[in-house]
């Protein structure tokens, strides 16, 4: 029943946002389109309410993610699923490196460009529209790569990892951030929040955030029910990323994985 409701909600959202004529839109899969439609209306408010709805943990998780990259000032880092450029900006602030951000949502990129201009970082960060599954870059083009909240929105996580690894030079760091499902004593509180609290608070903010509140719990739970951490690490290894390590954050509500592109 829950899957049926989500399917109908995705169809409604797709109809609502079907007017975008971007060339990237033509190549999106159904899963891509559903994610794009869900988050497209939220660009201007995304960072503020992502912080609120995560009880302030989202910025902390992104900071931890960026720390795993260890970039040099001369490096160029690719930020995949960059959204409103929160990770891109953190990379520049921490390392002074150059960043190329890519996201399938023109609306999120627009909000990101406004943030970059306001931060005075337009000379260090370039954002462009594109898909993680088909990156418009040559092999080994980047010194490191980050991606956030991505694998739940692609049809083939393993193949996507191979595409991400392709554009990273040998020895370059790769790091990801996503939501996770807590275990043991923290699990009941998490379930209560994603089943009741998140949808209610989301709807109090706006209809768009209400849709996100309804969607996130089943999305997170469903992905990790069918993809164990070991499965994801195996996909990284098969893509040529070695020495993979991970840490669960905030009692298991978030997870960061990182590794190195094999020579």
ZIGI-V116889 format. One record per backbone hydrogen bond with DSSP energy under -0.5 kcal/mol. CO is the residue of the C=O (numbers start at 0). NH is the residue of the N-H. E is the energy in kcal/mol with one decimal. If there is no record, write none. Layout:
BEGIN
CO,NH,E / CO,NH,E
END
This chain:
BEGIN
0,4,-2.1 / 1,5,-2.3 / 2,6,-2.3 / 3,7,-2.3 / 4,8,-2.4 / 5,9,-2.7 / 6,10,-2.2 / 7,11,-2.1 / 8,12,-2.4 / 9,13,-2.7 / 10,14,-2.1 / 11,15,-2.0 / 12,16,-1.7 / 14,17,-1.0 / 16,19,-0.9 / 21,24,-0.6 / 21,25,-0.7 / 23,26,-1.5 / 24,27,-1.2 / 28,32,-2.9 / 29,33,-2.3 / 30,34,-2.0 / 31,35,-2.7 / 32,36,-2.7 / 33,37,-2.0 / 34,38,-2.0 / 35,39,-1.8 / 36,40,-0.5 / 38,41,-1.8 / 39,42,-0.8 / 41,44,-0.9 / 41,45,-1.6 / 44,48,-2.2 / 45,49,-2.6 / 46,50,-1.7 / 47,51,-1.6 / 48,52,-3.1 / 49,53,-1.1 / 50,55,-3.5 / 51,54,-1.7 / 53,56,-1.5 / 55,59,-0.6 / 56,60,-2.7 / 57,61,-2.2 / 58,62,-2.1 / 59,63,-2.1 / 60,64,-2.4 / 61,65,-2.4 / 62,66,-1.8 / 63,67,-0.9 / 64,67,-1.0 / 65,68,-1.4 / 65,69,-0.7 / 71,74,-1.9 / 74,97,-2.5 / 75,142,-2.4 / 75,143,-0.9 / 76,78,-0.6 / 76,99,-2.5 / 77,79,-0.7 / 77,145,-2.5 / 78,81,-0.6 / 78,101,-2.4 / 79,147,-1.1 / 81,84,-2.0 / 81,85,-0.5 / 84,88,-2.5 / 85,89,-1.8 / 86,90,-2.6 / 87,91,-1.9 / 88,92,-2.6 / 89,93,-2.3 / 90,94,-2.6 / 90,95,-0.6 / 90,96,-0.6 / 91,95,-1.9 / 97,76,-2.6 / 98,100,-0.5 / 98,125,-2.3 / 99,78,-2.8 / 100,127,-2.3 / 101,80,-1.6 / 101,81,-1.7 / 102,129,-1.7 / 103,105,-0.7 / 104,108,-2.1 / 105,109,-2.2 / 106,110,-1.9 / 107,111,-2.3 / 108,112,-2.8 / 109,113,-1.6 / 110,114,-1.8 / 111,115,-2.4 / 112,116,-2.4 / 113,117,-2.2 / 114,118,-1.9 / 115,119,-0.6 / 115,120,-2.4 / 116,119,-1.1 / 120,123,-2.0 / 120,124,-1.5 / 123,98,-2.9 / 125,100,-3.1 / 127,102,-1.5 / 130,133,-1.1 / 131,134,-0.5 / 133,130,-0.5 / 134,136,-1.2 / 137,140,-1.0 / 141,168,-2.9 / 142,172,-0.6 / 143,77,-2.3 / 144,174,-2.0 / 145,79,-3.1 / 146,176,-1.8 / 149,152,-2.6 / 150,153,-1.0 / 155,159,-2.4 / 156,160,-2.3 / 157,161,-1.6 / 158,162,-1.8 / 159,163,-2.4 / 160,164,-2.7 / 161,165,-1.7 / 162,166,-0.8 / 163,166,-0.8 / 164,167,-1.6 / 165,139,-2.4 / 166,141,-2.5 / 168,171,-2.2 / 171,260,-3.2 / 172,144,-2.2 / 173,258,-2.4 / 174,146,-1.7 / 175,256,-1.7 / 176,148,-3.0 / 177,254,-2.6 / 179,181,-0.6 / 182,185,-1.4 / 183,186,-1.3 / 183,187,-0.6 / 184,188,-0.5 / 185,189,-2.0 / 186,190,-2.8 / 187,191,-2.3 / 188,192,-2.1 / 189,193,-2.8 / 190,194,-2.2 / 191,195,-2.1 / 191,196,-1.5 / 192,197,-4.1 / 195,199,-2.1 / 196,200,-2.8 / 197,201,-2.5 / 198,202,-2.3 / 199,203,-1.5 / 200,204,-1.2 / 201,204,-0.6 / 201,205,-2.2 / 201,209,-0.6 / 205,209,-1.9 / 206,210,-2.0 / 207,211,-1.7 / 208,212,-2.5 / 209,213,-2.0 / 210,214,-1.8 / 211,215,-2.6 / 212,216,-0.6 / 213,217,-0.6 / 214,218,-2.0 / 215,219,-3.0 / 216,220,-2.7 / 217,221,-2.6 / 218,222,-2.1 / 219,223,-2.0 / 220,224,-1.3 / 221,225,-1.0 / 222,225,-0.8 / 222,226,-1.6 / 227,231,-2.1 / 228,232,-2.8 / 229,233,-2.3 / 230,234,-2.0 / 231,235,-2.1 / 232,236,-2.5 / 233,237,-2.6 / 234,238,-1.3 / 235,240,-2.5 / 236,239,-1.4 / 239,241,-0.6 / 239,261,-3.5 / 241,259,-2.8 / 244,257,-2.5 / 246,255,-2.3 / 248,251,-0.6 / 248,252,-1.0 / 248,253,-1.9 / 249,252,-1.3 / 252,179,-2.0 / 253,248,-2.9 / 254,177,-2.1 / 255,246,-2.2 / 256,175,-2.8 / 257,244,-3.0 / 258,173,-2.5 / 259,241,-3.0 / 260,170,-3.3
END
